Amino acid sequence: MLVENIFSENDIYVALSRTRYLIKDLPFSDSDKQAIFVTIMELTRNILIHAGSKGVFTCDIVDNGVRITVRDFGSGIRDLDEILNGSYKSKTGLGLGLAGSKRLMDEFKIKTSSKGTEIVAFKRIKPRRMRSF
């Protein structure tokens, strides 16, 4: 299990680097690895932007994939339904971070309150298909 406090931009890159090492021997496709890394970037960057740079990133290998957990101690996510269905218009960015991350992962759960937010995202290892000639 990998645990990283997220207080700065540098912490995001440390989390990415350590995750890359953690999953290097798992049979994820290159596109699935990229989906994992993009999701980590989006979710941890939200800690810096929306939660006052106070959060924790966890990544662990489970039986059939990898689980990413991000917890922050911000004031919660308003307009969560609008954000996840893609109808939210961000004033500072594209507004696609959470919705995009949800699409990239196989499972994506959010708990949010005035005491903070927890996001758990899961990517399964998919069986490789044999190529026919």
C-alpha positions as CSV (number, residue, x, y, z in Angstrom):
1,M,0.0,0.0,0.0
2,L,1.2,3.5,-0.9
3,V,0.2,6.5,1.2
4,E,1.1,10.1,0.4
5,N,0.1,13.3,2.0
6,I,-0.8,15.9,-0.6
7,F,0.3,19.4,0.4
8,S,2.0,20.6,-2.8
9,E,2.4,20.0,-6.5
10,N,5.6,18.0,-5.8
11,D,3.6,15.6,-3.7
12,I,1.4,14.8,-6.8
13,Y,4.5,13.9,-8.8
14,V,5.8,11.7,-5.9
15,A,2.4,9.9,-5.8
16,L,2.5,9.3,-9.5
17,S,6.1,8.1,-9.5
18,R,5.4,5.7,-6.6
19,T,2.2,4.4,-8.2
20,R,4.1,3.8,-11.5
21,Y,6.6,1.7,-9.5
22,L,3.8,-0.1,-7.6
23,I,1.9,-1.2,-10.7
24,K,4.9,-1.8,-13.0
25,D,4.6,-5.6,-12.9
26,L,0.8,-5.7,-13.2
27,P,-0.7,-6.7,-16.6
28,F,-2.5,-3.4,-17.3
29,S,-2.6,-2.2,-20.9
30,D,-0.8,1.1,-21.6
31,S,-4.1,2.9,-22.0
32,D,-5.3,1.6,-18.6
33,K,-2.1,2.8,-17.0
34,Q,-2.6,6.2,-18.6
35,A,-6.1,6.3,-17.2
36,I,-4.8,5.5,-13.7
37,F,-2.2,8.3,-14.0
38,V,-4.6,10.9,-15.4
39,T,-7.1,10.0,-12.6
40,I,-4.4,10.5,-9.9
41,M,-3.4,13.8,-11.4
42,E,-7.0,15.1,-11.5
43,L,-8.0,13.9,-8.0
44,T,-4.8,15.0,-6.2
45,R,-4.8,18.4,-8.0
46,N,-8.3,18.9,-6.7
47,I,-6.9,18.7,-3.2
48,L,-4.6,21.6,-3.9
49,I,-7.2,23.7,-5.7
50,H,-10.4,23.0,-3.7
51,A,-9.3,21.7,-0.3
52,G,-6.6,24.1,0.8
53,S,-3.8,21.6,0.0
54,K,-4.8,19.3,2.8
55,G,-5.4,15.7,1.8
56,V,-4.2,12.1,1.6
57,F,-3.7,9.9,-1.5
58,T,-3.7,6.1,-1.1
59,C,-3.1,3.5,-3.7
60,D,-3.2,-0.3,-3.2
61,I,-3.2,-3.4,-5.2
62,V,-6.2,-5.6,-4.8
63,D,-7.0,-9.0,-6.2
64,N,-8.0,-7.9,-9.7
65,G,-6.8,-4.4,-10.0
66,V,-5.7,-1.2,-8.3
67,R,-7.7,1.0,-5.9
68,I,-7.0,4.7,-5.6
69,T,-8.4,6.6,-2.6
70,V,-8.2,10.4,-2.2
71,R,-9.4,12.1,1.0
72,D,-9.4,15.8,1.6
73,F,-10.4,18.0,4.5
74,G,-12.1,20.7,2.5
75,S,-15.7,22.0,2.8
76,G,-17.2,19.3,0.5
77,I,-18.3,19.3,-3.1
78,R,-21.4,21.4,-4.0
79,D,-23.2,20.6,-7.2
80,L,-21.9,17.1,-7.3
81,D,-24.6,15.7,-9.5
82,E,-24.0,18.5,-12.1
83,I,-20.3,17.9,-12.0
84,L,-20.6,14.1,-12.5
85,N,-23.1,14.3,-15.3
86,G,-21.0,16.9,-17.1
87,S,-23.4,19.8,-17.0
88,Y,-21.4,21.9,-14.5
89,K,-19.5,24.8,-16.0
90,S,-16.3,25.6,-14.1
91,K,-15.3,29.2,-13.7
92,T,-11.6,28.3,-13.5
93,G,-11.1,25.3,-15.7
94,L,-12.8,22.8,-18.0
95,G,-14.9,21.3,-15.2
96,L,-14.2,17.8,-16.4
97,G,-11.8,16.5,-13.7
98,L,-14.2,14.4,-11.6
99,A,-16.5,13.5,-14.5
100,G,-13.5,12.6,-16.7
101,S,-11.9,10.5,-13.9
102,K,-15.2,8.7,-13.4
103,R,-15.3,7.7,-17.1
104,L,-11.7,6.5,-17.0
105,M,-12.1,4.2,-14.1
106,D,-14.2,1.0,-13.7
107,E,-15.7,2.0,-10.4
108,F,-15.9,5.5,-8.9
109,K,-17.5,6.4,-5.6
110,I,-17.7,9.8,-3.8
111,K,-18.7,10.7,-0.3
112,T,-18.7,14.4,0.5
113,S,-19.8,16.5,3.4
114,S,-18.8,19.8,5.0
115,K,-15.9,17.9,6.7
116,G,-14.3,16.8,3.5
117,T,-14.5,14.4,0.6
118,E,-13.4,10.8,0.0
119,I,-13.2,9.4,-3.5
120,V,-12.5,5.8,-4.2
121,A,-11.7,4.8,-7.8
122,F,-10.9,1.3,-9.0
123,K,-9.3,0.0,-12.2
124,R,-9.6,-3.7,-13.0
125,I,-7.0,-5.7,-14.8
126,K,-8.6,-6.9,-18.0
127,P,-7.8,-10.3,-19.5
128,R,-5.6,-10.0,-22.5
129,R,-7.1,-11.2,-25.8
130,M,-5.2,-13.5,-28.1
131,R,-4.5,-11.9,-31.4
132,S,-5.6,-13.8,-34.5
133,F,-3.8,-13.6,-37.8
